[in-house]
């Protein structure tokens, strides 16, 4: 069996029914356990994000807004462009529905994981935060489960070289080739030069740690969000008459796979939607909890509420716009190349010249921001596994993988990334189920105090 076939077999196995049930089931359980926190705490999350409750004297390294944008810069990546296209090509328009389902329940998962990340984080004598699932597994579940924390950290470090690194630079090289050379078939030399240049630029940011990453992310994320979403809304406005039919096809094909899609198996629709939804918003992986664990706050629930907004922004807003554009323009019926589908949809909506350039620029911005934030996830994992002395070597290896990712075959990277995502999710989801009573108590106490003393100055 060739290496690519072996990776594909492992990918199919780890993304089988057990993980699907664990992923969506955990989200459903946490939604009920926290009394639909993603609904009742939604507005308060935006109030916290506005800076209303920021306190410079609180422990942590970055603001609530910087923590969210750092997490979003890791999640709003090429998965929002290429990942949505792949989901629709594999499972038809109905896959978008299952991405929404994953995002809704994922909001409850992120609330729980990021609340725990602040509750069980460690801030050292230099003021550096050490948070994330590996810490709340060890501290919350006890020393006997440190092996589970080690597994999560190991999978996270490995995943950082895939989903946050090689997958992003590979797509960035193709987009740069389109902008510079006018085609999407860059040669080895072009890819190599791209990898080296991007590695230098990413290195200039990540060597400064989470404070540097937070500052850059807080500037890049809002700009790229407005840029990409604005262009998408223009296309949808131009095709407004087709939007009702698009929603109809999404809901119909969520439960009825068209014969031309993936052999007519319902499981393919759900798998492609859930897998791509997780790849896009990373709910369930536990990765975002690492960034949110660095937030400057003494209230764990506050950061959980801010983190909860991530899947909404990433999937319910950004991915939905991508998916709707692909469906209303109808290009998924004529284009079968996932790396080109979204660009063809934008070209159909805005013209061949402008549409393609917007998608290419979006991929470049999204990929760069994802690469800088995922480096932080990996360096926190390496710090947990090997100590602070391992962080700098990890960062240099990470930069080297950016060069490697630019010149290798993308299919292998996608399979590797999916496998690492699944392996990260399993220990994280187990911990969330076990530790969920702690989050319920923290949330009850927090909202009780808020009702008694609603003014931010008193909190």
N, C-alpha and C positions, 0 to 999 in steps of 0.2 A: 504494500500500500504506500503510495506516495505521501510525502509530508502534508501537502495541501488537502488530500483526501482524509488523512488522519485527523487534521484539525477540524475539518468539516464534520466528521463523525462525532468528535468530542463536543463540538458546538451543538449539534442536534441533541446529544444526550443530556448535557447540562441544562439546556433550555427545554427540557421535557415537561410533562404534566406536573411533576412534583414541584418544580420551581415556580411554575405558573400559579399553582394553588397557594404555595407559600407566599409569593409576592402579592398577588391580589387579595388573598385571604387575610394576610397581615394588615394590609391597608384597610380592608373592611372591618376587621376586628378593632383596630385602633380608632377608626372613625366612630364606631359605636361606643367604644370604651371612653373616648374623650368627648362624647355627646356632640358629634359633628363640629369639631373645633374649626375645621376649614370653612365653615359657614358662619358660626357665631363669633369667631375671633378675627374674621377677615378684615373688617373695618379698623379694628384696634391695631392690627398688624401694620397698616399703612400709617397710622398715627405715630407709631414707634419709629417707623422708617423715616418719617419726616424730620427726626432729630429732636422731637419734643421731650424725650426722656433721656437724651444723651448726657452723661456726666463724666467729665474728664478725670475725676478722682476714682472712678470705678476701675476694678481690675480688668485687664485685657489690653489689646494692642491696636485695634481698629474700631471704627464706629459701626453702628448697626447697618448703615447704608453701604459702607465699604465692605462689610462682611457679606451682605447680600450680593453686591456687584461682583465681588471676588468669586462667590459661588456661582453666580449667573454667568460670569465670563468663562467658567469651566463647563457650564451646561449649555449655554447658547453658543453652540459650535457648529461644525459642519453637519452634525446630526440633525439640526433644524432644517437643513437644505438637502443634503444627500440622504440622510436617514429617513426623512419623510418620503422622499422619492422611492427609496428601496422598499419601504413598507407598502406603499400603494402598488408598486410593481409586483410584489410578492403576494399581497392579499387583497388587492383591489381597493376601491374607495372605502369599504367598510373597515379597513385597518385603522383609519383615522379615528373612528368611533372608539376603538379599543385603546388608542393612544390617549383619548380624553378620559376614559375610565381609569387608566393607569395614573394619569395626572391628578384626578380628583382624589383617589385614595392615596396617591403619593403625597398629597399635601398633609394628610394625617401622619404619614410615615415620617416626613421631614420635620413636622412639628415635634414629634416624639424624639427622634434621634438628636435633633439640635438642642432641645431642652436638656436632654441627658448629657450632651457634649459640654455644656456650660456647667451643669451641676457637678460633674465628675472630672472637670479639667484640672490641670495643675499649672500654676503660674510660678515660674522659677524666680530666683533672686535677681535676675536681669530683667524681669518683667515679661519674659517670653512665655507665650501660652502653649500648652501641650494638651490638646483636646482631640476628640474623635472617638469612634467606636472602640478602638483598641484600649482606650483609657476607661470608658464607661463599662466595657466588658470586664476588665480586670478589677476595677474598684467597685462596680455595682454588683457583679455576680460573684466576686470573690476570687482569691488566688488560685483556687482549684480549676478555674476556667481561663487561666492565663494562656493556656495552649490555644484557646479559641481566639483570644486577642492577638496572639502571635500569627495565627493563620490569616486573620483579617489584614494585619499590617503587611504581611508578606504578599498577599494577593493585591493589596493596594499599590505597593511599590512596583510590582510587575505590571499592573494595569496602567500605571502612569506612563509606561513606555509605549503602550498601545493606544488606548482611547484618547489620551491627552497629548500624545506626542506624534507617533508615526502616522496615525490616521489623519491627524490635522495637517501635518507638513506635506503629506502626499497629495491631499486635495488642494493645498495652497500652491504647490508647484504647478499643478494642472491649470489653476486659475490664473496664475501669473503668466504662464505660457500663452493663455488665451488673450490676456491684455497686451502683452508685449509682442508676441509672434503671430497672433491672429488665429491660432489653432490650439487644440487641447491634447496634442501629442508631443509633449516635451521630450527631448533626448536626454541621455544619461548626463552629459556635461551640464546642460541647463538645470537639471534637477540637483546635481551636486552643488553647483554654485548657489542655487536657491537655498538648499539646506544649510550651507555654511553661513550665508548672510543672515538667515532667520535665526540660526543658532546664536550668532553674535548679538542680535537685537534682543532675543529672549534672555540671554545671559546678562545683558545690561540691566534687566529688570529683576530677575529672580535672585541674583546674588545679593540683593538688598533685603531679602526676606519678605514676610507677609506685609509689612508696612509699605514697602515699595510696590508690591503686587496690588495691595488695596488702593493705593493712590492712582496707579495706572488704570486699574479696572474701573474705578469710579468715574474716570473720564471717558474710557473707550466704550463701555457698555451702553450708557445712555445715547451716545452718538450713533453707534451701529444699530441700536434698537430703532431709533427714529428713522434712520436712513433706510433700513430694510423694510420695516413695517410700513413706512410712508409710501414706498414704491409699490408694495403689495396692495395697499388699500386703493391706490389709483387704479390698478388692474381690476380689482374687484368692483370698483365703482363703474368702470367702463363695461364690465360684464355683469352688472347687477341683475339683469333678467335671467341669467343662468344660475344664480345662487340658490333659489328654492329647489330646483332640480338637483343641484349638487348635494344639498342636505338630504334630499330624498334618497339619492343613491348611496350616501354614506350610511344612513340608518338601515336601508334595505340590505345592502351587501355586508353589513356587520354580521348578519346571520344567514346570508345566502351568498356563497361564493360563486362568482360567474365561472362558467365552464372553462373559459380561457385562462383563468387565474389559478395557478398552483395545483392543478389536478382536481379542483373541486372539493378540497378538503376544508371543512370549517376550522379545523385546528390551525391551518396555515394562516387564516385571517387573524385569529386571536393571537397566535404566536408572533406574527410579524408586527401587529399593532402594539402588543405588550413589550416585546423585545426592543423595538425601535423607540417606544415611549420611554422605556428605562434608559436606553442609550442616549436619548435626548435630554431628559430632565434628571436622570441619575437618582430618582427617588427609590429608596431601597438599598442602594449601594452603600450608603453611609459616608460617601466622600464629602458631601457638602457640610456634614457635621464637623469636619476637620477645620474648614474655613470659619464656620460660625462659632466654633469653640474659641476663636481668637477675639471675639467681639468684646468691646469694652462695656461690661454690664455686670451687675451683681444679681440680676433677676434672670434665672435660666428660662423661664416661661416667655419672657419678652423676646429673647433671641429665637425661641421656637416659633413664635408667631411671625416674626420677620422671615425666617427660613421657609415657612409654609407658603409664602407668596411666590417662591421660586418656580415650582411646577406650574402654577397658574400663568405666570409671565412667559415661561419657556415653552410650554406645550399648548396650553389652552389659547394663548394669544399667538405666539410666533409660529409654532408648528401648524396651527389651524390655518393661518394665512397662507403658508406654503402649500398645504394640502388643498385648500380651496382653489388656489390659483391653478394648480395642476389639474384639478377636476373640471373647473369651469372652462378652461381652455381646451380640454379634451386631449391634451398631448400624450397622456399616459396610454392612450389607445394606439398611438402611432410610434412612440419612442420606447424602446425596451432597454435602454442603457441608463442605469440609475445615476451614474455620475453626470449625465447630461440632461436628465428629465426636467429638473427645476429650471435650468437655463433655457430650455426650449419653451417652457411655460411662460417665463418672463419675456422671452422674445416674441411669443405670440401675443402677449398683452401690451408690450411697449415698443415693439419693433425689434428687428434682428440685431441692430447695432447697440442700442441703449439697453435693452433687456438683458442681453448676455453680459454686458459689462457690469451691470448692477449686481447680478448674481456672483460674478467673479470677485468683485470688490467685497461683497458680503462674506463670501467664503474666506477671503484673506483676513479680514478683520476678525471674524468669528474664530478662525483657526488660531490666529496669533494669541487672542485673549484666552482661549482654552489652554493653549500650551503653557502660558505663564502661570495660570492657576493650578493646573494639574501638577506642576513641578512642586508646588507647596504641599499637596497631598502626599506625594512621594517622599518629600524630604522629612515630613512629620512621621511617616511610616518608618523610614530608615533610622530616624532619631530614636523611635521607640524600640526598634529591633537591635540597633548597634550602638546607640548613644550619640551624643552631639558631635563627636569626632567624625561620624560617618556622613554628616549632612553635606559638607562641602564636596567630598568625593562623589556623592550621589548626584549633586547638581552638575558636575562636569560630565558624568556618564550620561545624564539626561540630555545635555546639550549634544553629546555625541550621537545619541539615538535620533535626534532631529535630522542630522545629516544622513544617517542610515535610512530613516523613514522616507526621505525624499527620493531614494533610488530603488526601493524594493517594490514588489508587487502588492497592490492594495488589497486584493482578495485575502491574502494571508493575514494582513493586519486586521481586517474586519473580523475574521474568524477568531484570531487571538484575542481581540478586544472583547468580543461577546463572551468568550470563555472566562476571561478574567472578571468581567462584570458579574457573571453568575456566581463565581467563587467568592467574590467580595460580598455579594448580597446575602448568601446563606448565613454566615456567622452574625452579620449585622441584624438580620431579621429575627433570628433566634433570640438575640439579646433584647431586641425591642419588645418581643412578646413577654419575656421574663421580667423585664424592668418596667413595663407599662404601668403597674400600680403606683410607682414612684412619681411618674409624670402626672397621673390623675390627681394625686395628693398635692403636688406642686401647683398645678393649674387651679385646683379648688381654693388653695390658700391665696394664690395671687389675685384671682378675681374677687375673692372675698375682701381682701385689703383694698382693691381698687374701688369697690362699691362704697367702702367706708371713707376712703381718702382718695377721691378721683383726681385731685390736682397733682400734676407731675412734680411740683416742688416738694410735695410731701412724700414722694416715693423714692 
